[in-house]
Amino acid sequence: MDYIKSKASTALNQFLTYIRWRRNVCVILWQEAKETCASCEGQCEFIGEKLCAWIDDGTIELKKALQEVIDFADFHSTRDVYLAWMSLHLALGLSYKYREESKHVVRKILYRLLRFSRGIDIGIFLRDLIEFGGNEVQLENHASLTKSMYFLKVCAGFRLNHEQNEIGEKTFNGWINLIPKPNPAENGICYYLDLPINFHPLLIGRMETSTTYAESRVGSSALLTACQSLKPRAVLLLLRYGASPVGNPIRYILHQLGGMRILTTKTSLTVMPNPIRLVQLCLEYCLRVLPHIRLLIDEQRFTVPHMDDVYNVTSDVISYLPEDRYMSPASLKHLCRCKVRQYLLECDSLPDGIYKLEIANTLKAYLDLED
C-alpha cells in the first residue's frame, strides 16, 4: 500500500509540474521565439523584450516574471544547460533593469547559476571592478559600475551551504585549489564573495571531455583576482563588502613582496616602484580586517604543516608588516573594528549596517575601512 501511495504521489507531482510548465509564460514565449530565432541567445533576447514590455504595461509583476524565468531555467537545467544558464542571466538582467529590492529573489538566481559556472560568473560584477579598479577612480560612483555595485550589494553577506546540491563538489575540488574549503566547524557555510570565479558553462562542457579537467582546477576568488591584477581600490571595495583575505589573498601578496625585495637586493636596482606600492596598498587594506596574522619566518617555514591562516615568509617581508599585526598585540580600537564587522557580516548588514549605528561619523568611517 505504501509503495502504491508513493508512486501515486510521484505521478501527481510530475503531472502538476507539467501543468505549471505548460502555463509558464516563458515556455509560451520560447515556443514563439523558436519560430523566428535559431540561436539560444536570440530566443532569450526575444523572451526578455516581451517580458520587459509586459512589466512596463503592468501585464505581469516583476517578481512573477522572475519566478517564471527561474522555473523555466530549472526545467531546462538537465536538458539544455546553456539555455538554462542564459535564462538565469536574463533573470539577473531583469533584476538589475527594474532594481529588484529583494535580496532573497536575486540570491536565488545567483545560487542556481553556481550549478552551471562552477563558481561566480566573472561577468556578474567583477570584470568591471577590475577594469575600472585603479587608484584614481572612485569605484562606487563610476557610471560604468552601477550594475557591478548593484550585484555586489546583493552578494555582500550572502551565506550558502556548499554541501548542498553538489555545489561544494563542483566549486572546491581540484588539485590547483586556490580556494580553501570552508572550515568543517562551520557546517559547510561559506560566503558567496569567497567562492571561486570560474568558467562559462560551454567551456566547462568542452573541458570535461578531457580527462584532466574534472579534478584539475579551481579558480581564484574575487579578492585574489583583484590582488593579482594590482587593483587596490577594487581590493578595498571587496573587503568593505565582506570578502575575506584569509588564505590565498594574503599569501599571494606576501609572496609578491618577498620576491620583489629579493630582486631589488640582488640587483641593487629599484625594481618597479609603482607595482611594489600597489602590492603594499593591497596588503595595507587586507590588514584592516584582520586582527592578527600568524607567520612562520625563514627556517620556521619547514616545521609546521600547511594551514590556511599561517603564512610562510622570508625575513625580507617583515619590513612591510606593522609589528602589531604579527608580533605585538593590536590596538583595542582595531580589534573592536574586526569584531563589529564580523558581527555585521553574520547579520547580513555589511557595510550598510555601519551607518545605522549610533556612533560618531569618524568611527563609522573607521569601521568602513576608510582608515
N, C-alpha and C positions, 0 to 999 in steps of 0.2 A: 504493500500500500504506500509506504514512504517513497519507494522508488517511482511509483506512478505519479505521486504528488510532485516529486522533484522534476520529473520530465515535463509534466504539465506546466509547472511554474516556469521552467526554462523556455518552453514553447510560447507561453504567454508573453514573457519578457521580449523574446525575439519578435513577436508579432507587434507589440507596442513600439519597439524600436523601429520597425519597418514603417509603421504608420507615421511616427514622428519624422522619419526620414523623408517619406513622400510629401509631407506637408512643409518641410523645411524650405524657406524662401530661397536659400542659396542653391538647393537642388533644382528648383524651378528655373532660376536664372542660369544655372550651369547648363541645363538641357538646352536652353535658348542660345547660350553663348557658343556651344559646340557647333551650332549650325553656321556660325559666321567666323569663328576664331579657331584656328587649328592648334595654336600653341597654348600651353598652360598659362603662360604669362598673360596672353591676350584674353583668355577666359576669365582669369581673376580680375583683370582690369575692367572687363565688362561688368562683372558682378559688383565690383567696387563702385563704379559710376552709377549703377542702378540703385544701390543701397544709399549712396550719398543723396541722390535725388529724392528717394523716399523719406530719408531722415529730414531733409530740408523742408519738405512739404508736410511733414507730420504723419505720413502714412505708417511709419514704424518708428519706435523709440530706439535710441542709441543702444541701451542695454539689451533690448530684444534682438537688435541686429547683430550685436557682438556675440550673443549666445547662439544665434543661428549659425554664424560663421564657425564658432568653436565646435558645435555639433557636427557641422559639415566636415571639418578637419578631422574630428575623432573618427568619423565613419571611414574616411579615406586613409587613416594612419597605417593600416595594414594592407591597403590595396594600391595606393598611389602615394608614395612618400613625398614626392616633390609637390604634388597638388596640395597635400595636407600642409606642408611647410609654407607654401605660397599663401594658402588660405589664412594661416596664423599671422603671417606678415601683413596680410590685408586687414585682419582684425586690429593689429597694432597701429596700422595707418589710420584706421577709423578712430581708434582711441586718441591718437595724437591730434588728428584734424578737429575733432569735436571736444578735445580736452576732457576725456572721461575722468571724473574726480575719484572714482572708487579704485583704490589701490588693489583691492581684492580681485576685481574683474580683470585688470591689466596683468596682475601677477599670475592669474590662472592661465593666461595666454603665454606668458614668458615661461611658466613651468612646463607647459606642453611642448614648447619649442626645444627644450633640452633633450627630448627623446630623439630628435632628428639631427641636431647640430652637435650633440655630444659635448655641450658646453655653451657658454654665452656666444651668441652670434655677434661678431665684432661690428656689424653694420647697425646694430640697435642704438648704440650710443658711443662706443669707444673710438671708432675711426675718426670722427670729427674732433673729439677731445685731443687725440694725438696730433692731428693735422694742425689744429689751432692752439696747441698747448704750450706755446712759447712764453717766456717770462714777460714779454712786452704786452701780452693780451690778457685782459680781464675776462676769463672764460665765461663767468656766469652771465655777462652782459653782451656777449658777442652774438650778432644776429644769426650767424650760421650754426649756433649751438643751441637754439631754442628746443629743437627736438631732442638733442642729447641730454639737456638739463631736465626735460620732462621725464624721460625714462630713468635717468639717474636718481631722481627724487622718488620714483616708484620703487626702484631696486633697493634703495637705502633701507636697511633693517629687515629686508625680506629673508626670512629663515625658511629652510626646507629640510626635509629628511632625505638624505642621499641614499638611504637603504630602501626607499620605496620605488616601485615601478622600474627597477634596474637602472635608475639614473646614476647612482654611485658606480655601478659596474661599468657604465659607458663613459663616465667623465673622469674617474680617478684611476683607472687601470693603465698600465703601460710602463715599460722599463725606462723610457725617457720621461720620468714622472716629475714635472716641475711643480706640481701642486700636491702638498701633503694631504692625505686623507684626514677627515675630521677626527678629533680625539675620541676614542671609544667611550670615554666617560661622558661625552656629550650626547650619547644615544643617537648618533647618526645625524645630529643637527649641524647644519653649516649655513653660511650666509651666501646669498646669490652673488654678491660682488666679489667673493673669493673663489668662485668657480673658474675653471679654465676657459679660455677663449678657444673655440675650435672651428671646425670646417663647415663649408657648405655641404648639405646632405648628398648632393650628386657626386661631389668629390669623395665623400666618405664611401659611397657605393662603389666607385671605381677603385679606391684604395683597398677595400675589403676583398677584392678579387685577388689581391696579393697576399701571400702567406705571412708577410712581415708586418702588416699594418695593425691588425686587430689588437695585438698586445704590444705595440711598439711606441705609441706616442700619446702624451697628454700635454695639452697646450699651456701657455703661460696665463697667469691671472691678469686682470686688467691693470692692477697696480704694478706688477712685474713688467708688463709690456710698456707702461709709461716710464718706468725707470730705465729700461733698456733703450728707449727712444730719447732719453735725456730731455724729458719734458717736466721740469719741477712743478710748474703750475698745474699740470694735469695730475701729478702725484698728490699735491696738496688738496686739490678738489676731491679726488677719490678718497683720501684719508678723512676729509671733513664729513663725507657721507658714509663712513664706516668701514671702508676697505681695510683689511689687516695687513701690516707689513711683516708680521712674524713669518719666519721661514725664508723662502727664497728671495723676496724683495730685498730684505736687509742683507742676506748672504751675497746677493749679486752686487749690491753697492759696495760692501766691504771688499769683495774680491777685486772690483774695478779700481778702488782707491789703492789697494795694495799693489796691484800691477803697475799703476801709474807712478807710484812712489819708487818702486824698484827701477823702472825705466829711467826716471829722472836722475836717480842716484848713480846708476851705471854709466850714463852718457854725459853727466854734468850739464845737461841741457834742460831748459824749461819746456816740458812736453805738453802741448795742447792745453794752455791755461784755461781757456773757456770751457772745454768739456770737463776738466777737473772741477771747476767751480760749479757746473751744473750737477755733477755727481754729488758734490758736497751739499748742495741745496736739497737734493733728494734725500740724503741721509738726515740732514737737519729736520726736514719736515716729518720724516718717519719717526725720528726720536721723540717728537712732540706727543705721540700717542702711546709710547712705551714707557712704563715706569722704570724698567731696568732691562739690560741685556746681559746675557752670560757669554763670556769669551773664553776660549782656550788659545793661549798665546804661545807661538813658536813650538817648543818641544811638547807642551801640554796637548797639542792638537792630536797626538797619536795615542793618548792614554784613555780617551773616553769615546764610546761608540757614537755614531751619528745620531743627533737629535735635532728636531726642527727648531727648537728655541735656544740652541747652543751653537755659537759661531766660531769656526776655526779661522784664526787670523795670524798674520805675522806682526812682529813688533812695529813694523813701519806704519801700520794702520792706526795705532793708538793715538798718534798726534791729531787725528781727525775727530776723535771722540772726546766729549767732555767727561771728566772723571766721575761726575755724579750720575752717569748713565751705565757705567760698568764697574766702578770701584767703590766710591763713597756713596752714602745714601742720597737719593734725590730729595729735592726740596718738598716740603709738605704741600705747597701750592701745586706743584707738578703732579704729585701723587693723587691729590684730590681731583685734578683735571682728568686724569686717566680713569679714576673710579666713577666719576659722574658721567663721563662719556660712555663708559661701558654699560652703565645702568640705562642711559637713554637709548643706546643701541638695542639692548634687550627689550626695551619697551616700544621699539619701532618709532622712536621720536627724535632721531638724529638726522640732520642738525637743527631742524625747526624747533624742537623742544627746548633748545638752549635759550631761545628768545622769549620763551614763556615763563622762565624762571624769574623770580623777584629778587634780582641781584643787580649790581652796578653794571653799566654798559661795558666798562673796561674788563670786567670779569667775563661777561658774555663773549666778548671778542677773544679773550684768552681761551675760553672753553672751545671756541670755534676755530682754534689753531691759528689765529691771526698773529700770535706772538709765541 
